[in-house]
């Protein structure tokens, strides 16, 4: 995403053809005494209102617009820190701000006018695939035993509920057969005993 902030007190000509460009937002800042805009620009702003913010200062003051622009730029950096930020202004007073942002790994640049404004696009990073190491049977058994020992007062009392519990512990890809195999291992190892009416007796 690219965010463009235009100092309209300093740059009076806006390249309206860029407004509406995909993945680009514009914030146009006007001084308190700026009361007129080109009709063609206004039409373009209305056509792409969702991508444009028009801010007009209500009071004059030395460097007032510079401070207001920096405020809106800072808010956008917080909201979208991996985006690209552009200030269109001939005012070199913005350069320390640009250097400050770059030192903090924020993509920022000042342009004297729209002729040097180009947009960069950074593909959205997708999380790297998580490498899952195979878990041995003994590790699974140890995990199950640890869970059963931890919840002494809330362990399944019947075979059917224990099978369901074991299946959930094995993960979403586990099958009924996987759970049954684990139940058999618990029995063979002497950790549980299945009695009358499928009642479970725990020996762990």
Buried (B, 14 or more C-beta within 10 A) or exposed (E): BBBBBBBBBBBEEBBBEBBBBEEBBBBBBBBBEBEEBEEEBEEBBEEBEEBBBBBBBEEEEEEBBBEBBBEBBEEBBEEBEEBBBBBBBEBEEBEEBBEEBEEEEBBBBBBBBBEEBEBEEEEEEEEEEEEEEEEEEEEBBEEBBEEBEEEEEEBBEEBEEBBBBBBEBBEEEBEEEBBBEBBEBBEEEEBBEBEEEEEBEBEB
